[in-house]
Amino acid sequence: MRRSLVTAVVLACGLVVPAMAHADDLSSGPSLSFAERRHTLALVELGIIALPGAPISTSQIGGDTPFGRIGSGDATVQTGIHVLFRVARDWVFGAGFLFGPKPTNDSEYGGLGNLQRTHSRSYVSFGGEFRYVPLHTRYFEAWVGGGLGVIIIADRFGTDAGDPLPGFFGDHNVTLRTEGLSTGIQLGVDWIISDHFVAGFTFRANHWFLPTTPTCSPIGDCTTLTGSANSIEFGLTVGYRIPL
C-alpha cells in the first residue's frame, strides 16, 4: 500500500513540475533566443507618405491625410506589406510593396479649354530592403537599413462635364504613368509582443530618379513629376514571425 502511494506521488510530481515550468515560460514573455534563430517576418504597414517639395498643384498644397495637410508638398495615406527573412541575429533582408489607396485630389484643376477637370496623383513602390539590428532587448529592438526599388507615379485626369455616355464612346478618365528608381534609408523600433507577434514604427527617406521629360496626353494633360523628387514616409507596422 505504501509503495503504491509513493509511486502515485512520484508520478503526480512528474506531471505537475513540467506543467508549472511550461506556465512559467508562457508568463515570462518573448524569449531573446528567438532572434538568434532564422525566421520569416510578415508585416502589414499603415502610414503616411509626403513629398515636401512637390504639391500636385498650387491650389492643393499639403496633400490630404486624416491628420490634415502636411508641409508644403503632397501627402497621402500609404499602406502595404513587407516579407522579411532574418538570416542572422543582426541582419534582415526582404522586400516590400507599398501603395496609396486614397490619392490627393485637385478638384480645381482646369486643364485646357473650359472643361470641368479633376486631377489626382498616386504612388506605388516595390523593391528590396535590408535591416541591421544593433539593439536587442527582450521587448524592443532598434534597427537601421536601406532600400532599392521601383516607384510608379500615376497622374489621373478626369472630365466631369457633359452627359454620361456608354463605355464604347470612350473613357472620361486618362491616367499617365511615370516610372523611376527609388533609393533611400530607413530606421525603426519594434515592440516584441511575443515570440510570434511584433508591432513597430518605421521612418523612411527616399530619393526618386525620374525621367526628365514629362508625358502628355493629346489634350495637354502632363505628368507632374520629372527629374527627381524626395519623399518621407512614416508607418505603423504589425507582423507575425514564423520560425524556420
Backbone torsions as a table, in degrees:
resi	resn	phi	psi	omega
1	MET	NA	-48.3	179.1
2	ARG	-62.1	-39.8	-179.1
3	ARG	-63.4	-40.2	178.5
4	SER	-64.3	-39.9	179.7
5	LEU	-64.9	-44.2	178.7
6	VAL	-61.5	-41.8	179.6
7	THR	-61.9	-41.8	179.9
8	ALA	-64.8	-40.4	179.3
9	VAL	-64.5	-42.9	-179.9
10	VAL	-62.3	-43.8	179.5
11	LEU	-64.3	-40.5	178.9
12	ALA	-63.0	-42.7	178.4
13	CYS	-63.5	-37.8	179.2
14	GLY	-64.4	-27.8	177.5
15	LEU	-85.8	-38.4	-174.6
16	VAL	-73.0	-43.1	-176.1
17	VAL	-61.5	-48.8	176.2
18	PRO	-60.8	-37.4	178.8
19	ALA	-62.4	-41.5	177.6
20	MET	-65.4	-39.2	179.1
21	ALA	-65.0	-39.5	178.2
22	HIS	-65.2	-39.9	177.8
23	ALA	-63.3	-38.7	177.6
24	ASP	-64.0	-38.4	178.7
25	ASP	-63.4	-40.1	-179.6
26	LEU	-68.0	-35.6	-176.3
27	SER	-84.2	-10.8	-176.5
28	SER	-84.7	-2.9	176.9
29	GLY	83.0	-166.4	-177.5
30	PRO	-65.0	151.9	-178.9
31	SER	-101.7	141.1	178.0
32	LEU	-65.2	-26.2	-176.3
33	SER	-68.5	-19.0	-178.3
34	PHE	-62.9	-35.9	179.9
35	ALA	-66.8	-21.6	179.4
36	GLU	-76.1	-18.3	-176.1
37	ARG	-93.1	148.1	173.3
38	ARG	-69.5	134.3	179.3
39	HIS	-157.1	161.3	177.4
40	THR	-100.9	139.7	179.4
41	LEU	-121.7	119.2	176.2
42	ALA	-104.8	123.5	-174.6
43	LEU	-121.1	142.5	169.1
44	VAL	-112.1	134.0	-175.2
45	GLU	-123.3	142.9	173.2
46	LEU	-137.2	127.2	-176.7
47	GLY	-166.8	-150.9	-175.8
48	ILE	-130.8	138.5	168.7
49	ILE	-115.1	134.2	-178.9
50	ALA	-132.7	139.9	174.4
51	LEU	-114.0	96.4	-170.1
52	PRO	-57.3	-32.6	-175.2
53	GLY	-113.3	21.3	-173.5
54	ALA	-140.8	73.1	173.6
55	PRO	-68.5	157.5	179.8
56	ILE	-76.5	-19.5	175.0
57	SER	-166.2	169.4	179.1
58	THR	-70.4	-19.8	179.9
59	SER	-92.9	-7.3	-178.7
60	GLN	-128.4	73.7	-179.0
61	ILE	-98.9	130.8	179.2
62	GLY	101.7	-8.7	176.6
63	GLY	72.8	-160.1	-176.3
64	ASP	-145.4	107.9	178.7
65	THR	-133.5	165.9	175.8
66	PRO	-61.5	-17.9	-179.8
67	PHE	-98.7	8.9	-177.7
68	GLY	94.5	-164.4	-178.8
69	ARG	-80.1	147.0	-177.3
70	ILE	-125.7	117.6	175.5
71	GLY	67.1	-157.5	-176.5
72	SER	-112.1	8.7	178.6
73	GLY	-111.3	-139.9	176.7
74	ASP	-104.9	152.7	177.2
75	ALA	-156.6	141.8	-179.7
76	THR	-158.0	167.2	178.0
77	VAL	-69.1	144.0	178.4
78	GLN	-135.4	140.8	176.9
79	THR	-141.0	165.7	-179.7
80	GLY	171.4	-170.3	-178.3
81	ILE	-133.9	154.1	174.2
82	HIS	-132.9	139.2	172.7
83	VAL	-122.6	115.2	-172.4
84	LEU	-121.5	149.0	179.2
85	PHE	-122.1	120.3	179.4
86	ARG	-89.3	105.4	-175.6
87	VAL	-86.1	-21.8	179.4
88	ALA	-154.3	176.0	-176.1
89	ARG	-58.2	-37.5	-173.6
90	ASP	-107.1	-3.3	-172.7
91	TRP	-126.5	135.4	-179.7
92	VAL	-134.3	134.2	177.9
93	PHE	-130.2	150.3	178.8
94	GLY	177.0	-155.7	-176.8
95	ALA	-146.0	157.8	-179.8
96	GLY	-140.9	156.0	176.5
97	PHE	-133.6	123.4	-176.5
98	LEU	-131.4	143.5	177.4
99	PHE	-152.3	160.2	178.7
100	GLY	-103.3	109.4	-176.7
101	PRO	-76.2	-14.3	-176.4
102	LYS	-135.1	79.6	-176.3
103	PRO	-66.9	156.4	176.4
104	THR	-68.0	135.7	179.5
105	ASN	-109.8	138.2	174.7
106	ASP	-108.7	93.3	-175.7
107	SER	-73.2	-13.1	-178.7
108	GLU	-97.6	7.8	178.5
109	TYR	-64.1	132.2	-177.0
110	GLY	-106.6	-36.3	-175.6
111	GLY	69.3	-161.9	178.8
112	LEU	-86.3	148.3	178.5
113	GLY	77.4	-160.0	-176.5
114	ASN	-106.8	18.8	179.5
115	LEU	-70.6	147.4	172.5
116	GLN	-84.4	109.1	-171.8
117	ARG	-121.6	151.7	174.5
118	THR	-124.4	159.3	-179.0
119	HIS	-144.5	137.8	174.0
120	SER	-140.4	157.8	-179.4
121	ARG	-136.5	127.1	-178.1
122	SER	-125.5	165.0	-173.3
123	TYR	-133.3	138.1	173.6
124	VAL	-133.2	131.9	178.5
125	SER	-137.2	148.3	174.7
126	PHE	-154.8	150.7	-179.1
127	GLY	166.3	-173.0	-179.2
128	GLY	-91.0	158.8	179.6
129	GLU	-151.9	160.2	176.4
130	PHE	-141.4	157.9	178.9
131	ARG	-136.6	140.9	169.9
132	TYR	-114.1	126.2	-172.2
133	VAL	-110.5	93.6	-177.7
134	PRO	-84.5	-19.7	-174.9
135	LEU	-116.2	122.0	179.4
136	HIS	-127.4	129.6	164.9
137	THR	-133.6	179.4	-178.9
138	ARG	-64.9	-37.0	-173.4
139	TYR	-110.0	-14.5	-176.9
140	PHE	-137.3	147.4	171.4
141	GLU	-135.3	143.1	175.1
142	ALA	-119.1	141.4	-174.7
143	TRP	-144.4	158.2	172.4
144	VAL	-130.6	158.8	-178.1
145	GLY	-172.9	-163.0	-179.0
146	GLY	-156.4	173.0	-179.4
147	GLY	-152.5	156.4	177.4
148	LEU	-144.3	127.6	-177.3
149	GLY	-167.2	-158.2	-176.1
150	VAL	-115.8	139.1	175.2
151	ILE	-117.3	133.3	176.5
152	ILE	-120.4	122.6	-179.5
153	ILE	-110.6	128.6	-178.2
154	ALA	-115.5	115.3	171.5
155	ASP	-95.1	118.3	-175.9
156	ARG	-112.2	123.2	-179.7
157	PHE	-114.7	136.4	-178.5
158	GLY	-131.6	151.8	177.2
159	THR	-113.9	121.8	-178.4
160	ASP	-98.8	-10.3	-175.8
161	ALA	-78.7	157.7	175.2
162	GLY	87.7	169.8	-179.4
163	ASP	-81.2	147.9	177.1
164	PRO	-60.9	139.1	-179.2
165	LEU	-126.4	155.5	176.2
166	PRO	-58.0	155.8	-174.7
167	GLY	-61.7	-28.0	-176.9
168	PHE	-72.5	-8.5	173.9
169	PHE	-82.3	-7.3	-180.0
170	GLY	120.9	167.3	-178.4
171	ASP	-99.9	138.8	177.4
172	HIS	-75.9	-10.2	-176.6
173	ASN	-112.5	143.9	176.2
174	VAL	-128.5	130.4	178.5
175	THR	-115.2	124.5	176.8
176	LEU	-111.7	128.4	-174.3
177	ARG	-110.6	144.8	174.4
178	THR	-124.1	125.1	178.8
179	GLU	-111.0	142.0	179.6
180	GLY	-156.3	-175.8	-179.9
181	LEU	-102.8	137.6	178.9
182	SER	-121.8	131.8	175.6
183	THR	-139.5	149.6	-177.5
184	GLY	-176.9	-176.0	179.1
185	ILE	-115.5	160.3	178.6
186	GLN	-151.4	156.5	176.3
187	LEU	-151.0	161.3	-178.3
188	GLY	-171.6	172.9	177.6
189	VAL	-131.2	133.3	179.4
190	ASP	-116.5	137.0	174.8
191	TRP	-100.4	118.7	-178.5
192	ILE	-86.3	97.4	-177.4
193	ILE	-69.9	-44.5	177.6
194	SER	-153.5	-175.3	178.7
195	ASP	-60.1	-24.4	-175.1
196	HIS	-110.6	-32.6	-173.5
197	PHE	-102.4	136.8	-177.0
198	VAL	-136.8	141.4	172.5
199	ALA	-130.3	150.6	-175.9
200	GLY	-162.1	178.3	176.2
201	PHE	-125.5	135.9	-176.8
202	THR	-128.2	139.3	172.6
203	PHE	-126.6	134.9	178.2
204	ARG	-133.4	144.0	172.7
205	ALA	-126.5	120.2	-173.5
206	ASN	-122.9	152.1	171.2
207	HIS	-118.9	130.2	-178.0
208	TRP	-104.5	132.8	174.0
209	PHE	-104.2	113.3	-171.7
210	LEU	-121.0	161.2	174.9
211	PRO	-58.8	146.6	-177.5
212	THR	-83.8	-16.1	-178.6
213	THR	-109.2	126.6	179.8
214	PRO	-70.7	156.5	173.1
215	THR	-99.8	133.4	-175.5
216	CYS	-125.1	151.4	175.6
217	SER	-88.5	168.7	-179.4
218	PRO	-60.9	-24.1	-178.3
219	ILE	-100.2	13.2	169.9
220	GLY	98.1	4.0	173.7
221	ASP	-77.1	136.3	-176.3
222	CYS	-132.2	154.0	173.8
223	THR	-62.4	148.2	-169.7
224	THR	-104.4	-4.2	177.4
225	LEU	-124.4	125.4	177.5
226	THR	-140.2	161.3	176.2
227	GLY	78.9	-85.7	179.7
228	SER	-157.5	161.4	177.9
229	ALA	-156.6	157.7	177.4
230	ASN	-116.6	142.7	176.7
231	SER	-132.7	149.8	171.2
232	ILE	-124.8	145.1	-174.7
233	GLU	-135.7	136.2	174.3
234	PHE	-121.9	134.6	-178.4
235	GLY	-147.5	148.1	170.6
236	LEU	-104.4	134.2	-175.8
237	THR	-123.6	149.8	171.8
238	VAL	-133.0	131.6	-174.8
239	GLY	-141.8	169.9	-179.9
240	TYR	-130.9	129.7	-179.8
241	ARG	-99.2	131.3	-177.9
242	ILE	-119.2	111.1	179.6
243	PRO	-68.2	147.9	-179.9
244	LEU	-103.8	NA	NA
